[in-house]
Amino acid sequence: MVSRLSATKEALELITQLKNTHGDLMFYQAGGCCEGTQPQCFEKGGFYLRTNDVLIGEVGGCEFWVDRDLFEYWKYSHFTLDVLEGFGVGGFSLETPLGKTFKIQYRLFTEEEQNTLKPIVRES
């Protein structure tokens, strides 16, 4: 089965650092501003999911949820979680005080990959 999500080494290192400080974490990728490229990192349960938001997988042991409408737009794409130096637009993400920001890079799945994607979970 093909995963919908992966992470760079730098992103995984930052996740470990944040987990050591804050405990269990979760990610939420909202639609709207930033063209859906800046996920937010919260303490697990620190963000209330909406009905039909989509769990596309886990990264660094953290659930990665995507806004239901954004998922419909990007459902044929693989998400790679990366991290950049600097401040993003969202000030609520846990990495912000460290002068870093998470970012998503997308690539389209091949036809072969689309036929073997791991199933998604929708919030009920």
N, C-alpha and C positions, 0 to 999 in steps of 0.2 A: 504494500500500500504506500502511496506517495503522500507525504506530509504537505500541508498547505503553508507551513511556517518553519523558518530556521532563524538562526542568529549568528552574528559575527562573534569572533573571540572577544572583541572589546565590549560588545553588548553583554555577553555572558559574564565577563569580569565585573561589570558595573552592577548587574543583577545580584551577583554574590555579595558585593559590597553593601548594596541596599538591603538585602535580606539579613545580613549580619546586624544592621542597625534597626530595621523595622519589622523583622519577622516575615511571615508569609506575605507574598505580593500577588497582584493581579495586574493585567494590562487591559486597557480599553481603547479601541480605535474608533473614534467618532467620525462622522461625516461632517460636511460643512467646511469650515476654514481649513487652510493649509492643504487643500485638495486631499485630505485624508492621509497625509504622510506622517503625522506626528502622533504616535500613540501616547497615552498617559499611563503612568505607573502609579498604583495606589497600594496601600496596605490591603490585604485580601478582605473583601467585604466593604471596602471604603468607597465603593461606587455602586449605586443601585442600577442594576440591569433593567432594560425594558423588555416587554414581551417580544419574543422572536429575535432578540439579539443573538448573535451566533458565536459559539465557541469553536474556533478554528484549530485549536491545539494548545500545546504547552511549550513554553520556552524557558529554560533554566529552572524547571519545576514550577512555573507560574502559568496559570490559565491566561489565555489571550482571547479576549472577546472583541467582536466587531459589531458596530452599529448595523442593524438589520438592513437599512437602506443602502449603506455603503457596501455591505457584503454583496448585494445583488449586482452592484456595479463592478466589483472586483472579484467575483466568485471564480473566474477563470484565471486567476493570478496567484502566484506564489509570493508570500510575504517574507522578506528578510529583515529582521530587526537589527538595526545598527545604532551607533551612538556617535554624536558629533560634539565637539567643543562649542560652547556658547549657549545662549539662552534661547529657547524656543518661544512660541507664542503662548503656550499654556503654562501658567505659573503654578498649577496645582500638582504637577507630576513630581514624584519624590526625588528625581535626579536634579531638579532645577537649582537647589542651593549649592550643588557641587559644580555649577558652571557647565553642565552637560545637558544634552537633550537627546532623547531617543528619536529615531527616524525609521520609517519603513521605505524599503526599496522593493519595487514590484517587478516581476517578469511574468509573461504569459506562460501557462502550462502548454506543453506539447500535447498533441492529440493522444499520444500513448499515455502520458501522465494523467490526462483527464479521465481516461477509462479506468484508472486504478487509484483514484483519490480516496483518502480516508474520509469516512462519513463525518458530517458536522453535527453539532448538538445545538438546539435552539432553546433559549430561555423560555420557560412556560409561565 
